[in-house]
Amino acid sequence: MAGASPAPALPRGTAVSKPLLGFLSARLHTADELSRVSDLEAELHCHCSDLEASLADLGRRLSDSIVAHASRSEDARDLLASVRTGLVDLRFPACGSPRDGRSEQIVAEELPALAREVARVETVRAYAETALRLDSLIGDVEDAVSSVAGKLKAPRAVNSEEIHLTATNSLKQIEDILISVARSRPQWTRLVSAVDHRVDRALAVLRPQAIADHRSLLASLGWPPSLSTLNSVTSGTAKSADFTNPLFTMSKDLKTKYCNSFLSLCKLQELQSRRKSRQLEGHNLQIALHQPLWVIEELVNPISLVSQRHFSKWIEKPEFIFTLVYKVTRDFVDSMDEILQPMVDKARLFNYSCREEWISAMVTSLTTYLAKEIFPKYIDHLQEGDLSDVSSQARISWLHLVDLMITFDKRIQSLITNSGFLISVADEENLQRFSFLSVFCDCPDWLDVWAEIELGDMLSKLKPAIEDDKSWKTKIQGTVLMSGLEDYKSPAVSGVVLQFLSAIVDRSRSLPSISLRARFIRLVGAPIIRELLDCLLHRCQVAEGLTALADDDALIKVSNSINSARYCESILVEWSEDAFFLEMETISDEGMGGRYIFEEELNALMEFRTEWVDKISTVLLRGFDARCREYLKNKKRWQEKAEDWSVSKTFVAALDYLQGKISNLEQEMNETDFVAVWRTVASGVDQLVFSGVLMTNAKFYNGGVERFGSDMEVLFRVFAAWSWRPEGLFPKLSEGLRMLKMEERQLKDVAVKSKESWLKEKGFRHVTTAEAEKIIKNRVFNG
């Protein structure tokens, strides 16, 4: 048509945006859709009109907002101006400009009061905000508690996991606020106390319900497993082929539910731990805070109940009880590390090890059963009448039970050490959690019963060895003696006694308390040492009573007893330096008897040795005195000229006796006490001969001095076998002889000089002034 305007040219494809091309391609895909282009155009025009109306509305709302903001800004500007004016007015008194008395009053009185009022208002505001925040959070918790209570009526209408999660989160926020308040506002004790009271009431409902839900879930998992699927209690250490662990075999849905329930309980316990830490701040937190892991207790308690049905049948066969507990503990311990420990770490219970808690809970459950069921029955058996057979069997059963406890303690602890967890010996509380012998910590009277039975058993075994004469020999054909026996020349019986004592010490090591170990060793070990000491004393007294220690057999018996005491004493001293015994020195116990646990016995052994070493020395000196009595009485010999044989025969006979006795003692007695004997004898001979010869009125001529010198030379030769310088053993005789051999001119100097200075000048230190005066007076120079 000639008058129609031409159609607008279509734009190039490159000029159209990709979103528009996509829109057109989607709406105009077919020929029919192209025929409805007018409808699409009308639709687009309508949509654009709506967008323009919305844009205009947004423009009006923006203008209104700008106007309102400008109005508020003006008000704020006026307020700031008034504040600035007030600060300017206050500046002049602060700068010392005396405008008027009113300004000074404001600075001195009203400003501090205003500051206190502002601080009070701020405190009230903070208190109100904190109280409102806490009230809101506690309200959420109490709503959760109400939902839990309503679950009893409509269990399907309530999701316990969500309730517990909501409540736990609120409780965590409450605890965060209370910790902050306790540190920054310690005076708000009533607020904290009121909140704790309401939280305690809420937890009194939430925790039991959470535990009940967890138990129900465990039951649906098939927990506890049937004990029949475990190995027979008399089998080896490997797991049974048909053993199934419900923690490994649960389905995906049940595993998710169990994990959620597990985490819920763990978070509740972590919250409870934080609350206790805050409430007990300043006290011994290690004792107060450590509680068994709740989720592990819920695994152990059902197993314990099922196991006790079997335990009741095995009261007389406790080895079955311990074996079953060990197998259950071992068979499930791996799942604690692999499945449960990651969830405990996720709940931020970093101080807990699932393996440790599992083993501890199993040990505690059996220890509780022992304390309630087994030990009381064993006590009753011990107290049944005076029938020796019944009492003997009860004692055997008791010792058998203790042996089982010690053995299985070691097996249980091996499960822990194999995992890398180390139990500190010094940490008694930690050690008690893994020891069946912790039953004696709560019932120390039972420890006394055990000690009495153990002592009776040890003494009955020791008695035959003590009464056997062969045991009192240093060497026994076909036997291997303890280390050190030959060095001390101790009889075999002392080694037997120390072996029994060592066994007692080893048994005490299993006790999880230092005070209990010390008490047990004191009750059992000390009487064993006393028994040996009484036997040694009896043997010595019998030997003394029969021959007054005059013959060699009696001396040998006493020497053996002294050797036995010396060897036992050395071993006890060596033990006292061990860390095991050093720990006991810190224990203050009335029954200890001294700083060292065997201090009384050590002192008794030392007193015994000292007494009988002195008696042997006295006997030898008495024999020597009897044989040289004629020698001491014959004073004329010192006035006679020396003969061809210048040594006194009677003195040689006495020395021969002394040398024979000391030589025999050297073969029989230990070196230390033997040295004490011959030194004591030498000292006694020195005093005896000095008093009997030089302190008499006998006159010493030149020949007598020569004879006396020859006698002393023989005496020195006798003791030269045991000393490099034997004359030093006889200080008085040596100095007396040296004084007799001095020239007449030297002795006359005494009259000129002071006797004390003369003795000091000549080197006489053991002869007194009176003794020197007498020796010089009896010296006769006959040319």
C-alpha positions, 0 to 999 in steps of 0.5 A: 500500500502506497500510503502505509509507513514502512515496517521497522527494520529488525535488529541484527542478531548480534545486537540482541542480548542473550537473555532476550534471545533466550526469552524469544526462543522459548516463547516463539518456538513454533508457527502457532506461537508466532501467530500470537505475537500480539498477545505476548506484546500486550502481556509485556506492556502490562508487566512493564506498567506494573514495574513502573508503578512499583518504581514510582511507589519506591521513589515516594517512600524514599523521599519520605524516609529522607525527610524523616531522617533529616528531621531526626538529624536536626534534633540530634544536632540540637541535642549535641549543641546543648551538650557542647554548651554544658561542657563549655560551662563546666570547663571554666571551674575545671581550669581554675577560673573562679566564675562563681561558687555554684560551679565549684559546688557542681565540681566538688559535690554534684558531679561525683554524685551524678557519676555514682548515679549514672553507674548505679543506673548502668548496673541496674540496666545491665542487671535487668538485661541479664535477668531478662536474657536468662529468664528468656533462656530458662523459659525455653528450657522449661518449655522443653521440660514441659514437652518432655513431660507431655511425651508420657501422654503423647509419645509420638507427638514429641521429637525427643532429639530436637527437644534435648538439642534445643534445651542443651543449646539454651542451657549452654548459653545460660552457663556462658552467661553465668560464667561471665557474671561470676567473673565480672559481677561476683556480687550478683550471687542471688541471681546466679543462685536463682538461675542455678535452682531453676536449671537444676529443676530442669535437669532433674527432668531432662537428664533422666528422660534423656537416659531413658530414651538412650536405654530404649534405643540401646534395647532396640539395638540388641544391647546387651548382647547375649553372653552365650555368643562369647567364648566359654569362660574356660577358653583362650584369649581369641574371640569366638567366631559367632561373636557379634558386636551390636555397635558394629552391626546396627543399621544406618538409621539406627546408627544415626539415632544412636549417634544423636542420642549419644551426643545428646548425653555427652553434651549434657555431661559436658554442660554438667562438668562446666557447671560443677567447675564454676560452682566449685571454683577454688576447691579440689576440682580434680576430685569433684569433677571427674565422673564416669562417662554416662554413655559408657555406664549405660553400656555397662549396667545392662551387661552387669545385670545379665552377668550377675545371674551367672555370678550367683552360680559361681560363688565357689568358682570365682575364676569363672567370674573373672574370666567372663568379665575379662572376656566381655571387657576385651571383646568390646574394647576396640569398638570404644576406640573406633565408634564411640571415641570420635563422638566423645571428642565431638562433644568436647569431652576432651578429658575422657577416653572411652577405652579407659572408661569402659575398662574402669566401669567393668572393673567397678561393676565387678568390684561392687559385686565382690564387696556386696556378695562374695567377700561377706560370704567369705567372712562368714565362712571364716567365722563359722565355729572353731572347726579347723577344717572349715576355717582352713578351707575358708582361708584357702578360698580367701587366698585363692580369691586374692590371687585371682584379683591380682592376676586379673588386675595385671591382665586388665592393665595390659589392655590399657597399656597396649592402647598407649594409656599409662597409669601413674603409680603415684595417681592413686585415684586413677589406679583404683579405677582399674584395680579389683583390689580397690575393694580394700580401699573402702573396707580396710578391715578386710585388708587386716583379715587378708594380712592375718591369713597371709601371715599365717600361711607364710609362717606355716611354710616358713616353719619347716625351713627354720626348724631344719638344721640343714637350712642353717648351713652356709652351703646346701648340696644341690641348691642355688642360694640367693645372691649375696648369701655367700658374701655374707656367709649367711645360712640358707634360712635367711635367704628363704625368709627374704624370699617370703618377704619379697613375695609379700612385697610383690603382692602388696604392689597390686594394692592401688593405695600407698597407705594400704601397701604400707599397712599390708607390708607392716602387718605381714612382713614385719612379723616374718622378720621378727620370727627370724630374729626370735629364732636367731636369739633362741639359737644364740641363747641355747649355745650360750647356755650349754657351753658359755660359748667356750667351744667352737661349735657354739661360736659357729652357731652364734656366728651363723646367726650374726651373719643371717642378721647382717645379710637381712639387714643389708637387704632391707637397707637396699630395699629402703632406697627403692622408689617403691619404699621411698613413697611410703616414707611420706605416709604418716601412719601410727602403725608404721613404727618409724620413717622407714617401714622396717625401721623397728626391725632394722634397729632390732637386727642391729642391736642383736648383732652388736650384742652378740659380737660384744659377747663373742669378744668378751668370751675371747678376752675372758679365755685370753685372760685365763690363759695369761693370768700366770704371765701377769702375776709373775712380776719378778720376770721383769727383773731377770736377765733375758735368756736365749729364748726371750719370749714368755711361754705362758704369754705365747700360749695365751696368744696361740689360743687367741689366734686359733679362735680368731682364725676360726671366726674368720672362716665362719663370720662375715667380714664386717662383723669379724673386723668388729670382733678382732678390733674389740679383742685387740682393744681389750688385750691392749687394756688388759696387758697394759693394766696387768703389766705396766700399771702394777708395781713390777720393776722393769730392768733392762732384761725385763724391758727386752723380754717385754718387747719380745712379747709385744712383738709376738703379739703384733705378729699375731694381729698382723694377719688382719692389719697392715700396722698391728701396733696401731691396734695397741696404742697403750702398749706401744707407747708404754713399751716406747717409754720403757725403751727410752734412755735414762737421760730422756726420762730424767727430763720429766722432772725438769719439764711439765709432764703434760708438755713432755708427753706432748713433745715426745708424741705420747697421746694415749698414756695419761700423766699418771700412767706415765709417771708410774711407768717411769717410776718402775723403770730401773736402769741397772747398767 
